[in-house]
Amino acid sequence: MLTPFIHWPPISWHRPIVPRCNLWSLLVRVTPDRRQFCIQHYLSDVRLLSFGEVRALFPGARVIRECFCEIAKSLVAMKAP
């Protein structure tokens, strides 16, 4: 979708925000049905993993939150020493 920062607000905000505010609509001309399909696909299938989900995927690893301006921007799993 090419929309920076869309993953940071709560998931409940995605449905009203994504159709109205995305860079993809400005950069690519598509038919309305194709646009609707892509937005629906994004809303139903694309999401970030939570801290607990990353920890479950990498048992025994140390999970670190990388922050930018006090906001977690990514999770990194590092092998325990």
Summary of the structure (lengths in Angstrom):
residues: 81
radius of gyration: 16.0
end to end distance: 37.9
largest distance: 52.4
contacts: 158
relative contact order: 0.14
helix: 41%
strand: 19%
